[in-house]
Amino acid sequence: MSESLLRRAEEALLPPIVALLIALILGDVLILLFGESPAHVYGRMIEGAWGNSYGFAQVLYKTTTLTFAGLSIALALRAGLFNIGAEGQLAAGAFGAALMGISLPAGTPGVVAVPLCLLAAAAAGLLTGGIPGVLKTKFGAHEVIVTIMLNFIILALLNWLLVEHFRVEETLHTAEISAGAVPRLSEFIPAFHGSAANVTFLFAIAAAVWCWWYLFRTPGGYALRATGLQPEAAEYGGIRVGRVWIKAMALGGTNFVLGYKHYYEDGFTGGSGFLAIAVAIVGRNHPFGVVLAAFFFATLSQGGLAIHALVPKQMVEVLQGIVILAMAASVPEVQRALRNARKAVAA
């Protein structure tokens, strides 16, 4: 392994490891305060998430949504933008997929219907993500304020459309899609029976691979990263910074509609878009890091269901917060320690 590759690996892997160790130590203290054994609580959590086929499949299902949303935030962060709008973008993407699936004839082949539903979801995500990008570029509006307020606007608009035009009888969801549904993983792995895990998990992995290729192997990705590092220098070098900002704010999700319920339901996101901010940060804005971070937070979410009898249910949320804070604090400290260590070795 070359020295530069080893250096990049150290800088990428050590901060999350340190953050996780800090979170575990602080989590031990909190668990002891509730009079429980940390080993027992963590054991129950791992058992609930990985110790049975259904739990592990549910982790994969939750990983899918968090990966899609985390990638949208990571791309924006790479361009120097802080996207708080993943919650609204997820809902808009799911709604777009549902409308496309409803409008297609029932006999539409899957090889045609699924790509059309994915394109509809991407278009909805592009629209909701592009609005803050345009406002940032044209009027200098701060993307944090715009995206967080746009969440409420998008969710309220979708709720109105659902209630007034698309709901089925007295329910708060659309009709089931006529075409475009993807199979659940239980059709290929019978042990996953009953789980919501579905083939869109593979789409999420493919999206991460595509994002990696785009970021590190294309001129567009170079422009995006250069804009995030120093927008003034990027503009001076001929990069259209405003255009890059608009592109960086778009991505959509389809996991819930195509793979699970087969309809759009009000409130289905359940805060996944906000949790995806933590996924992007812990994943260091790297596509593959986002996948690993999404899997980690999905494990916490699913495993937390198994420990409610031992500690309060808010314990998992506290652990998530500790991981985020530890990550934010450990990154600069670990990088500083690595630099000092390299200087000492060189001397």
C-alpha positions as CSV (number, residue, x, y, z in Angstrom):
1,M,0.0,0.0,0.0
2,S,1.4,3.4,-1.0
3,E,2.1,6.0,1.6
4,S,-0.6,8.4,0.2
5,L,-3.2,5.7,0.1
6,L,-2.3,4.7,3.7
7,R,-2.6,8.3,4.8
8,R,-6.1,8.6,3.2
9,A,-7.2,5.4,4.8
10,E,-6.1,6.6,8.2
11,E,-7.8,10.0,7.9
12,A,-11.0,8.3,6.6
13,L,-11.2,5.4,9.2
14,L,-9.8,6.6,12.4
15,P,-12.2,9.5,13.2
16,P,-15.3,7.2,12.9
17,I,-13.6,4.6,15.0
18,V,-12.7,7.1,17.7
19,A,-16.2,8.6,17.6
20,L,-17.7,5.1,18.0
21,L,-15.5,4.3,21.0
22,I,-16.4,7.6,22.7
23,A,-20.1,6.9,22.1
24,L,-19.8,3.4,23.5
25,I,-18.1,4.7,26.7
26,L,-20.7,7.5,27.2
27,G,-23.4,5.0,26.4
28,D,-22.0,2.7,29.1
29,V,-22.3,5.5,31.6
30,L,-26.0,6.2,30.7
31,I,-26.9,2.5,30.8
32,L,-25.3,2.1,34.3
33,L,-27.3,5.1,35.5
34,F,-30.5,3.2,34.6
35,G,-29.2,0.2,36.6
36,E,-28.6,-2.1,33.7
37,S,-25.5,-3.9,32.4
38,P,-24.0,-2.3,29.3
39,A,-23.0,-5.7,28.0
40,H,-26.5,-7.0,28.4
41,V,-28.1,-4.0,26.7
42,Y,-25.7,-3.9,23.8
43,G,-26.1,-7.7,23.5
44,R,-29.9,-7.4,23.3
45,M,-29.5,-4.6,20.7
46,I,-27.2,-6.7,18.5
47,E,-29.5,-9.7,18.9
48,G,-32.5,-7.7,17.8
49,A,-30.7,-6.3,14.8
50,W,-28.4,-9.0,13.6
51,G,-29.4,-12.1,15.6
52,N,-32.3,-13.1,13.5
53,S,-33.1,-13.0,9.8
54,Y,-36.1,-10.7,10.2
55,G,-34.2,-8.2,12.2
56,F,-31.3,-8.2,9.8
57,A,-33.6,-7.8,6.8
58,Q,-35.3,-4.8,8.5
59,V,-31.8,-3.3,9.0
60,L,-31.3,-3.6,5.2
61,Y,-34.7,-1.9,4.6
62,K,-33.9,1.0,6.8
63,T,-30.3,1.2,5.4
64,T,-31.9,1.7,1.9
65,T,-33.8,4.8,2.8
66,L,-31.0,6.3,4.8
67,T,-28.5,5.7,2.0
68,F,-30.6,7.5,-0.6
69,A,-31.2,10.4,1.7
70,G,-27.6,10.4,3.0
71,L,-26.2,10.5,-0.5
72,S,-28.3,13.6,-1.3
73,I,-26.8,15.4,1.7
74,A,-23.3,14.2,1.1
75,L,-23.2,15.5,-2.5
76,A,-24.4,18.9,-1.3
77,L,-21.8,19.0,1.4
78,R,-19.1,18.1,-1.1
79,A,-20.2,21.3,-3.0
80,G,-20.0,23.4,0.2
81,L,-23.8,23.3,0.8
82,F,-25.7,22.1,3.9
83,N,-28.8,20.4,2.7
84,I,-31.5,20.1,5.4
85,G,-34.2,19.2,2.9
86,A,-33.8,15.5,2.6
87,E,-37.1,14.9,4.5
88,G,-39.1,16.8,1.9
89,Q,-37.1,15.4,-1.0
90,L,-37.7,11.8,0.2
91,A,-41.5,12.5,0.5
92,A,-41.5,14.2,-2.9
93,G,-39.6,11.3,-4.6
94,A,-41.9,8.7,-3.1
95,F,-45.0,10.7,-4.2
96,G,-43.6,11.0,-7.7
97,A,-43.0,7.2,-7.8
98,A,-46.5,6.5,-6.6
99,L,-48.1,8.8,-9.1
100,M,-46.2,7.2,-12.0
101,G,-47.0,3.7,-10.7
102,I,-50.7,4.6,-10.4
103,S,-50.9,6.1,-13.9
104,L,-49.2,3.2,-15.7
105,P,-51.5,0.4,-17.0
106,A,-51.5,-2.7,-14.8
107,G,-49.9,-4.9,-17.4
108,T,-46.8,-2.7,-17.9
109,P,-43.7,-4.9,-17.8
110,G,-41.5,-4.3,-14.9
111,V,-38.4,-3.6,-17.0
112,V,-40.4,-0.5,-18.3
113,A,-42.4,0.4,-15.2
114,V,-39.6,0.3,-12.6
115,P,-37.2,2.7,-14.5
116,L,-40.2,5.1,-15.2
117,C,-41.0,5.1,-11.5
118,L,-37.4,5.7,-10.6
119,L,-37.2,8.6,-13.1
120,A,-40.4,10.1,-11.7
121,A,-38.9,9.9,-8.2
122,A,-35.6,11.4,-9.4
123,A,-37.5,14.2,-11.1
124,A,-39.5,15.0,-8.0
125,G,-36.3,15.0,-5.9
126,L,-34.6,17.2,-8.6
127,L,-37.4,19.7,-8.4
128,T,-37.5,20.0,-4.6
129,G,-33.7,20.0,-4.4
130,G,-33.2,22.3,-7.3
131,I,-35.3,25.1,-5.9
132,P,-32.9,25.9,-3.0
133,G,-30.0,25.6,-5.5
134,V,-31.6,28.2,-7.8
135,L,-32.5,30.5,-4.9
136,K,-28.9,30.2,-3.6
137,T,-27.4,30.9,-7.1
138,K,-29.7,33.7,-8.2
139,F,-30.6,35.5,-5.0
140,G,-27.9,34.4,-2.5
141,A,-30.6,32.8,-0.2
142,H,-29.0,30.6,2.5
143,E,-29.5,26.9,1.7
144,V,-30.0,25.9,5.3
145,I,-32.9,28.3,5.9
146,V,-34.5,27.5,2.5
147,T,-34.2,23.7,2.7
148,I,-35.5,23.5,6.3
149,M,-38.5,25.7,5.5
150,L,-39.1,23.9,2.2
151,N,-39.5,20.6,4.1
152,F,-42.7,22.0,5.7
153,I,-44.0,23.4,2.4
154,I,-43.4,20.2,0.5
155,L,-44.9,18.0,3.2
156,A,-48.0,20.3,3.6
157,L,-48.4,20.4,-0.2
158,L,-48.2,16.6,-0.5
159,N,-50.7,16.2,2.4
160,W,-53.2,18.6,0.6
161,L,-52.8,16.8,-2.7
162,L,-53.3,13.4,-0.9
163,V,-56.4,14.5,1.0
164,E,-58.0,16.4,-1.8
165,H,-57.1,14.3,-4.9
166,F,-55.4,11.0,-4.3
167,R,-56.4,9.4,-1.1
168,V,-58.4,6.1,-1.0
169,E,-61.7,6.5,0.9
170,E,-60.8,7.7,4.5
171,T,-57.2,6.6,4.5
172,L,-54.2,8.9,4.3
173,H,-52.5,7.1,1.4
174,T,-52.9,6.8,-2.3
175,A,-54.2,3.9,-4.2
176,E,-51.8,1.0,-4.7
177,I,-49.5,1.4,-7.7
178,S,-50.7,-0.5,-10.8
179,A,-47.1,-1.2,-12.1
180,G,-43.6,-0.7,-11.0
181,A,-43.5,-2.7,-7.7
182,V,-40.2,-4.5,-7.0
183,P,-39.9,-7.8,-5.3
184,R,-39.1,-8.2,-1.6
185,L,-35.9,-9.9,-0.7
186,S,-37.9,-12.6,1.0
187,E,-38.8,-13.9,-2.5
188,F,-35.1,-14.8,-2.9
189,I,-34.2,-15.4,0.7
190,P,-37.1,-17.1,2.5
191,A,-35.7,-16.4,5.9
192,F,-36.5,-12.7,5.4
193,H,-40.2,-13.5,5.3
194,G,-42.3,-10.7,6.7
195,S,-39.7,-8.0,6.3
196,A,-40.0,-4.9,4.2
197,A,-36.5,-5.3,2.7
198,N,-36.7,-5.3,-1.0
199,V,-34.7,-5.0,-4.2
200,T,-34.4,-1.2,-3.9
201,F,-31.6,-2.0,-1.5
202,L,-29.6,-2.9,-4.6
203,F,-30.6,0.4,-6.2
204,A,-29.2,2.2,-3.2
205,I,-25.9,0.4,-3.5
206,A,-25.8,1.2,-7.2
207,A,-26.6,4.8,-6.4
208,A,-23.6,4.9,-4.0
209,V,-21.3,3.4,-6.7
210,W,-22.5,5.9,-9.2
211,C,-22.0,8.8,-6.8
212,W,-18.4,7.6,-6.2
213,W,-17.7,7.3,-9.9
214,Y,-19.2,10.8,-10.5
215,L,-17.3,12.4,-7.7
216,F,-13.9,10.9,-8.3
217,R,-13.8,9.9,-11.9
218,T,-15.6,12.6,-13.9
219,P,-15.0,16.3,-14.7
220,G,-18.4,17.2,-13.1
221,G,-17.4,15.5,-9.9
222,Y,-14.1,17.4,-9.9
223,A,-16.0,20.7,-10.4
224,L,-18.3,19.8,-7.5
225,R,-15.4,19.0,-5.1
226,A,-13.5,22.1,-6.2
227,T,-16.5,24.2,-5.6
228,G,-16.9,22.9,-2.1
229,L,-13.2,23.4,-1.2
230,Q,-13.0,27.0,-2.5
231,P,-15.8,28.4,-4.6
232,E,-14.0,31.6,-5.5
233,A,-11.0,29.8,-6.8
234,A,-13.2,27.3,-8.7
235,E,-15.1,30.2,-10.3
236,Y,-11.8,31.8,-11.3
237,G,-10.7,28.5,-12.8
238,G,-13.7,28.5,-15.2
239,I,-16.2,26.3,-13.1
240,R,-19.8,27.5,-13.2
241,V,-20.3,27.4,-9.4
242,G,-24.0,28.3,-9.5
243,R,-24.7,25.4,-11.9
244,V,-22.8,23.1,-9.7
245,W,-24.8,24.1,-6.6
246,I,-28.1,23.5,-8.5
247,K,-27.0,20.0,-9.5
248,A,-25.7,19.1,-6.0
249,M,-29.1,19.6,-4.4
250,A,-31.0,16.8,-6.2
251,L,-31.8,13.2,-5.3
252,G,-35.0,11.1,-4.7
253,G,-36.1,8.0,-2.8
254,T,-38.5,5.2,-3.8
255,N,-37.9,2.5,-1.1
256,F,-41.2,2.8,0.6
257,V,-43.5,3.0,-2.4
258,L,-41.9,0.6,-4.9
259,G,-40.7,-2.0,-2.4
260,Y,-42.8,-2.0,0.7
261,K,-46.4,-0.6,0.8
262,H,-46.8,0.0,-2.9
263,Y,-48.5,3.3,-2.2
264,Y,-47.6,6.8,-0.9
265,E,-48.6,7.3,2.8
266,D,-48.6,10.6,4.7
267,G,-45.8,10.8,7.3
268,F,-43.9,7.7,6.1
269,T,-40.5,9.3,6.3
270,G,-40.6,9.4,10.1
271,G,-37.6,11.7,10.4
272,S,-35.4,9.6,8.1
273,G,-34.4,12.8,6.1
274,F,-33.1,14.4,9.3
275,L,-31.3,11.3,10.5
276,A,-29.6,11.2,7.0
277,I,-27.7,14.4,8.0
278,A,-26.0,12.3,10.7
279,V,-25.4,9.5,8.1
280,A,-23.6,11.9,5.8
281,I,-21.5,13.5,8.5
282,V,-20.5,10.1,10.1
283,G,-19.9,8.8,6.6
284,R,-17.4,11.7,5.9
285,N,-19.4,12.6,2.8
286,H,-18.0,9.7,0.9
287,P,-20.5,7.5,-0.9
288,F,-19.2,4.2,0.5
289,G,-18.9,5.8,4.0
290,V,-22.6,6.9,3.7
291,V,-23.6,3.3,3.1
292,L,-21.7,2.1,6.1
293,A,-23.0,4.9,8.3
294,A,-26.6,4.2,7.0
295,F,-26.1,0.5,8.0
296,F,-24.8,1.6,11.5
297,F,-27.8,3.9,12.2
298,A,-30.2,1.4,10.8
299,T,-28.8,-1.1,13.2
300,L,-29.3,1.3,16.1
301,S,-32.8,1.9,15.0
302,Q,-33.8,-1.7,14.7
303,G,-31.8,-2.9,17.7
304,G,-33.3,-0.2,19.8
305,L,-36.7,-1.9,19.5
306,A,-35.3,-4.8,21.5
307,I,-34.1,-2.8,24.5
308,H,-37.2,-0.8,25.4
309,A,-37.9,-3.1,28.3
310,L,-34.4,-2.4,29.8
311,V,-33.9,1.4,29.1
312,P,-36.1,4.2,27.9
313,K,-36.8,4.2,24.2
314,Q,-35.1,7.6,23.9
315,M,-31.8,5.9,24.7
316,V,-31.2,5.1,21.1
317,E,-31.8,8.7,20.1
318,V,-29.3,9.8,22.7
319,L,-26.7,7.3,21.4
320,Q,-27.2,8.7,17.9
321,G,-26.7,12.2,19.1
322,I,-23.6,11.2,21.0
323,V,-22.1,9.6,17.9
324,I,-22.7,12.8,15.9
325,L,-21.2,15.0,18.5
326,A,-18.2,12.6,19.0
327,M,-17.7,12.6,15.3
328,A,-17.7,16.4,15.0
329,A,-15.3,16.7,17.9
330,S,-13.0,13.8,17.0
331,V,-12.3,14.6,13.3
332,P,-10.1,17.7,13.9
333,E,-8.4,16.2,16.9
334,V,-7.6,12.9,15.2
335,Q,-6.3,14.8,12.1
336,R,-4.1,16.9,14.3
337,A,-2.8,13.9,16.2
338,L,-2.0,12.2,12.8
339,R,-0.1,15.3,11.6
340,N,1.9,15.5,14.8
341,A,2.7,11.8,14.6
342,R,3.9,12.1,11.0
343,K,6.1,15.1,11.9
344,A,7.6,13.2,14.8
345,V,8.4,10.2,12.5
346,A,9.8,12.4,9.8
347,A,12.0,14.2,12.3
